[in-house]
């Protein structure tokens, strides 16, 4: 039998202030060629052992909670794990029979919190409510009227409501109005475009700086002048090159020295990140998501085509959320920025080699295993184990960078 490895990703869960309070751990059991669900118990236990048993909690979820789907068997026969950071999700297809309810009662006595996934209130599912700390509602599966009726029924229960599959800012605002406590979905990676509101001057200035730095035809002196024109950016770059993360043998005191030692592409990429992070009113998790994506793109691109390709893939990964940072459509951004044709094509429609790497990473980070182009993975001389390792490495690296 082919060797198996669990493919693992995480999805943030936010409070009403868009602060991360937990991550749902997403996983599939995989063989060397493609992802598939083989044994739900085995896949769950392998991920739990990796996260909670191998002391990887600080790198993967920090001080936050971890929401994990439990099968019926795991509810009735739970693995010996501590309850401090683990929230057990009861899947919608689990029947509330005596054995399951006894299992939930046992878990509650041990201090675990319980979430009801894709919950629909009816006579049968009422039996779950005494054990529930969270109720998760799939907002995409309901019409506007059904969602209102659902929240009107659930709010009086005094159980925390979690809206999942919140895909844009409009739905986020609607769920806030309906009284949801927590939110899960990809709305943070979407631009919040409000009709009739012009782009703020600060963001226009930011786009101008990014345009100059990333112009393929820009001269060396122009990049130095542009970076030097922003004292905060200059300080961040010099602070970076003198940090232990870079590990240079001597102190660097000038931007020309930094560019000579790190290379023009690296300086561009770090400048892009610092500009986006320091000039945005977005939650810090958007920076973590963007840097995780950039790093994983770099690792895959570098593995396939070497350092130059890896650096280009890093830029593609980082810029793939530029519309969310600026609250402008990607089409508008590309009309204003002078980027290489390959990079622009990757950002606009995920075409070309850069686009393929970006699509692969986005499918992986969202846990959309069936959308992964496994043929392209093979062309990159990669296997599932390496993808998993690249992702975990990228999460840890991005979290450290953003929190430094």
VEXBA-100526 format. One line per field, with one value per residue (C-alpha): x, y, z; residue in three letters. Coordinates in steps of 0.25 Angstrom, whole numbers, m for minus. Layout:
east = c(X/...)
north = c(Y/...)
up = c(Z/...)
type = c(Ala/...)
// end
This chain:
east = c(0/5/11/0/2/m8/m9/m12/m16/m23/m34/m35/m47/m49/m57/m66/m53/m47/m37/m33/m38/m36/m33/m40/m30/m33/m28/m29/m22/m13/m5/7/m1/m14/m22/m34/m42/m38/m40/m46/m42/m27/m26/m32/m23/m10/m13/m16/m3/5/m1/m3/6/19/19/16/4/12/16/2/m8/m1/m9/m22/m32/m32/m46/m45/m55/m58/m64/m75/m64/m55/m66/m69/m55/m46/m31/m24/m22/m22/m35/m28/m28/m36/m50/m58/m67/m78/m81/m95/m97/m95/m107/m110/m112/m109/m95/m91/m98/m91/m78/m81/m84/m71/m63/m70/m67/m52/m53/m54/m62/m72/m76/m88/m84/m94/m105/m119/m129/m140/m146/m135/m123/m129/m122/m108/m111/m108/m94/m91/m82/m82/m92/m87/m96/m93/m97/m95/m105/m117/m125/m125/m139/m135/m122/m130/m140/m129/m122/m135/m137/m122/m119/m128/m121/m109/m99/m88/m92/m81/m84/m75/m73/m73/m67/m68/m69/m84/m87/m78/m86/m99/m95/m90/m104/m110/m103/m92/m81/m70/m67/m60/m57/m49/m55/m42/m35/m45/m45/m55/m60/m70/m77/m75/m63/m50/m37/m31/m19/m10/m13/m11/3/6/2/11/23/20/19/33/40/34/35/44/51/54/69/76/78/63/60/70/64/50/52/60/49/41/49/40/43/58/59/51/60/73/67/64/77/84/75/78/68/78/90/100/115/115/106/100/99/94/83/93/100/87/83/97/97/82/80/70/58/59/59/47/40/43/40/26/23/27/19/7/7/11/1/m11/m23/m25/m24/m10/m16/m16/m1/1/m8/0/14/10/5/18/27/20/20/35/38/31/36/50/49/44/53/63/65/61/48/46/47/38/28/29/25/13/9/10/3/m8/m15/m11/m25/m30/m19/m23/m38/m37/m40/m28/m31/m30/m17/m10/m15/m7/6/17/19/25/15/17/14/2/m4/m2/m9/m20/m24/m14/m8/7/16/15/0/0/9/m1/m13/m6/m3/m17/m24/m15/m16/m32/m32/m38/m30/m38/m35/m20/m13/m6/0/7/11/18/24/30/37/29/21/10/19/28/15/11/25/26/13/16/30/23/12/23/32/21/16/30/32/19/20/35)
north = c(0/14/22/32/46/56/69/80/94/104/114/126/129/144/151/164/172/163/158/143/135/121/113/102/91/85/72/60/47/46/37/41/44/51/55/46/43/29/28/40/35/32/46/53/46/48/63/64/56/66/78/74/63/68/82/89/97/111/110/106/112/120/123/122/110/99/95/80/71/59/46/38/28/39/46/32/28/41/41/45/60/72/81/94/99/88/91/78/80/71/68/70/56/50/45/49/35/31/27/40/48/41/43/58/58/51/62/73/68/67/82/81/92/87/93/88/89/93/93/92/94/83/73/63/72/79/68/74/88/85/81/93/105/109/107/108/113/111/125/121/109/119/129/143/140/127/133/143/133/123/134/139/124/122/135/133/120/128/120/126/127/125/129/121/122/137/140/156/168/170/157/160/173/166/155/166/172/158/157/146/146/139/138/129/130/137/151/157/154/161/176/184/193/203/210/225/225/229/223/229/238/229/217/225/229/214/210/220/215/200/204/210/199/188/195/184/196/204/208/204/218/221/209/214/228/223/214/226/235/227/228/217/208/211/208/195/190/193/187/174/172/174/164/150/145/149/146/155/155/170/182/188/203/208/204/202/192/185/184/178/168/163/166/175/165/162/177/179/168/172/187/182/175/186/196/188/185/198/206/198/198/183/173/167/153/158/160/146/140/148/145/130/129/137/128/115/120/123/109/102/111/110/95/95/105/111/124/133/126/125/140/143/133/140/154/147/141/154/163/153/160/174/177/173/183/194/192/193/183/175/180/195/192/185/197/206/197/195/180/169/162/149/154/162/150/142/152/154/141/131/128/124/117/127/126/111/112/122/114/102/109/116/102/96/107/107/92/90/77/73/86/83/81/68/67/80/76/64/74/82/69/70/60/62/61/73/81/79/82/95/100/97/104/116/118/118/127/137/137/141/151/159/158/162)
up = c(0/m3/8/13/19/24/16/26/25/35/33/43/51/55/65/63/62/52/62/61/72/66/54/48/44/31/26/17/17/4/m4/m12/m24/m20/m8/m3/9/13/28/35/49/44/37/49/59/50/50/65/68/59/65/80/81/74/81/69/75/76/61/56/65/75/87/79/79/69/63/59/52/60/55/62/67/72/80/86/87/88/88/101/98/107/106/107/92/85/81/76/64/63/48/42/38/52/59/73/79/93/91/84/94/105/98/97/112/115/107/113/127/123/119/104/97/86/73/64/50/39/49/46/57/57/67/65/67/79/87/84/89/104/100/90/92/78/67/53/42/27/22/7/8/13/6/12/18/23/30/37/42/46/55/61/66/70/77/89/92/98/90/82/67/57/42/33/18/19/6/4/13/9/15/27/30/29/39/48/47/50/63/60/69/61/46/37/22/12/13/18/5/m3/m6/2/m10/m6/m17/m18/m9/m15/m12/0/m3/6/m3/m15/m10/m6/m20/m26/m18/m21/m36/m36/m28/m37/m51/m58/m66/m53/m51/m39/m34/m35/m26/m15/m16/m15/m3/3/1/12/25/31/19/19/34/33/21/29/42/34/27/41/48/52/41/30/37/30/35/37/40/28/29/15/5/m6/3/6/m9/m13/m2/m3/m18/m24/m25/m10/m7/m15/m9/5/2/m4/9/18/10/9/24/29/21/23/33/30/42/43/39/25/26/31/20/9/15/17/2/m3/5/0/m14/m13/m8/m19/m30/m25/m24/m38/m45/m35/m28/m39/m41/m26/m24/m35/m29/m15/m22/m28/m15/m8/m18/m20/m8/m12/m16/m2/4/m5/m6/m21/m32/m37/m51/m46/m39/m51/m60/m51/m47/m57/m55/m63/m73/m66/m52/m57/m64/m52/m43/m53/m58/m51/m65/m68/m58/m47/m48/m47/m35/m29/m32/m25/m13/m12/m13/m3/8/6/8/m6/m8/m20/m27/m27/m40/m36/m50/m48/m34/m41/m51/m40/m35/m22/m14/m4/8/2/0/14/19/11/17/31/29/22/33/44/36/33/47/52/42/44/59/60)
type = c(Unk/Unk/Unk/Unk/Unk/Unk/Unk/Unk/Unk/Unk/Unk/Unk/Unk/Unk/Unk/Unk/Unk/Unk/Unk/Unk/Unk/Unk/Unk/Unk/Unk/Unk/Unk/Unk/Unk/Unk/Unk/Unk/Unk/Unk/Unk/Unk/Unk/Unk/Unk/Unk/Unk/Unk/Unk/Unk/Unk/Unk/Unk/Unk/Unk/Unk/Unk/Unk/Unk/Unk/Unk/Unk/Unk/Unk/Unk/Unk/Unk/Unk/Unk/Unk/Unk/Unk/Unk/Unk/Unk/Unk/Unk/Unk/Unk/Unk/Unk/Unk/Unk/Unk/Unk/Unk/Unk/Unk/Unk/Unk/Unk/Unk/Unk/Unk/Unk/Unk/Unk/Unk/Unk/Unk/Unk/Unk/Unk/Unk/Unk/Unk/Unk/Unk/Unk/Unk/Unk/Unk/Unk/Unk/Unk/Unk/Unk/Unk/Unk/Unk/Unk/Unk/Unk/Unk/Unk/Unk/Unk/Unk/Unk/Unk/Unk/Unk/Unk/Unk/Unk/Unk/Unk/Unk/Unk/Unk/Unk/Unk/Unk/Unk/Unk/Unk/Unk/Unk/Unk/Unk/Unk/Unk/Unk/Unk/Unk/Unk/Unk/Unk/Unk/Unk/Unk/Unk/Unk/Unk/Unk/Unk/Unk/Unk/Unk/Unk/Unk/Unk/Unk/Unk/Unk/Unk/Unk/Unk/Unk/Unk/Unk/Unk/Unk/Unk/Unk/Unk/Unk/Unk/Unk/Unk/Unk/Unk/Unk/Unk/Unk/Unk/Unk/Unk/Unk/Unk/Unk/Unk/Unk/Unk/Unk/Unk/Unk/Unk/Unk/Unk/Unk/Unk/Unk/Unk/Unk/Unk/Unk/Unk/Unk/Unk/Unk/Unk/Unk/Unk/Unk/Unk/Unk/Unk/Unk/Unk/Unk/Unk/Unk/Unk/Unk/Unk/Unk/Unk/Unk/Unk/Unk/Unk/Unk/Unk/Unk/Unk/Unk/Unk/Unk/Unk/Unk/Unk/Unk/Unk/Unk/Unk/Unk/Unk/Unk/Unk/Unk/Unk/Unk/Unk/Unk/Unk/Unk/Unk/Unk/Unk/Unk/Unk/Unk/Unk/Unk/Unk/Unk/Unk/Unk/Unk/Unk/Unk/Unk/Unk/Unk/Unk/Unk/Unk/Unk/Unk/Unk/Unk/Unk/Unk/Unk/Unk/Unk/Unk/Unk/Unk/Unk/Unk/Unk/Unk/Unk/Unk/Unk/Unk/Unk/Unk/Unk/Unk/Unk/Unk/Unk/Unk/Unk/Unk/Unk/Unk/Unk/Unk/Unk/Unk/Unk/Unk/Unk/Unk/Unk/Unk/Unk/Unk/Unk/Unk/Unk/Unk/Unk/Unk/Unk/Unk/Unk/Unk/Unk/Unk/Unk/Unk/Unk/Unk/Unk/Unk/Unk/Unk/Unk/Unk/Unk/Unk/Unk/Unk/Unk/Unk/Unk/Unk/Unk/Unk/Unk/Unk/Unk/Unk/Unk/Unk/Unk/Unk/Unk/Unk/Unk/Unk/Unk/Unk/Unk/Unk/Unk/Unk/Unk/Unk/Unk/Unk/Unk/Unk/Unk/Unk/Unk/Unk/Unk/Unk/Unk/Unk/Unk/Unk/Unk/Unk/Unk/Unk/Unk/Unk/Unk/Unk/Unk/Unk/Unk/Unk)
// end
